[in-house]
Amino acid sequence: MTTTTEWVEDHFVAGHLALDFANTVYRRWPEPGPELLVETADLAGWLALIGLVPDSEPGVDEAALEDARALRALLWRVFDAHIDDRSIPASALAGLLGTARRPTDDLTLHADGSTTAQTVQGSLAIVALRAIALLLDPPPQGVRACDRCGWFFIDSSRGRRRRWCSMKTCGNQAKAARFRSTHA
């Protein structure tokens, strides 16, 4: 029996919607950690918390959950390349563009540039569109990956030297490990 992921503030530390979506696994390295999108309810909860699915949406099915995991894998590929200052893999970019190109019934683009999802697929299209926008116009702070878990984040620290996704989690663990190693 599995339990539904309880989404909390600590899951949303990236500073960007697409990066937070890419972080829907417990950790990316040194080896992949537990999956946070285990059940359809996990994806539904994440999308609802972010406000990407209207209340009238009947729910997330298994196909949408698989599409979400595939989108996350594409995000890993493109943002890892971005962080490493490599060209974005053409196949990953094509996958993002394919996800972003949804039927007009799934997504509404408003005159002010905002978007509204009509379906779960439309929500995934919005995540892909935001990722593409971030890749095309990266913030001056830069996208980074946590030294401990691999989660992505926008480095908004004053000195642009942030190393962890969150001081509360990975930062404290790193400092505790360093203390133990010097005081052993």
ABEGO torsion letter per residue (X at the ends): XBBBBBBBAAABAAGBAAAAAAAABABAOABBBBBABABAAAAAAAAAAAGABBAABAEBBAAAAAAAAAAAAAAAAAAAAAAAGBBBBAAAAAAAAAAABBBAAABBBBAAGBBBBABAAAAAAAAAAAAAAAAABBBAAEBBBBAAAGBBBBBABAAGABABABAABAAAAAAAAAAAAAAX
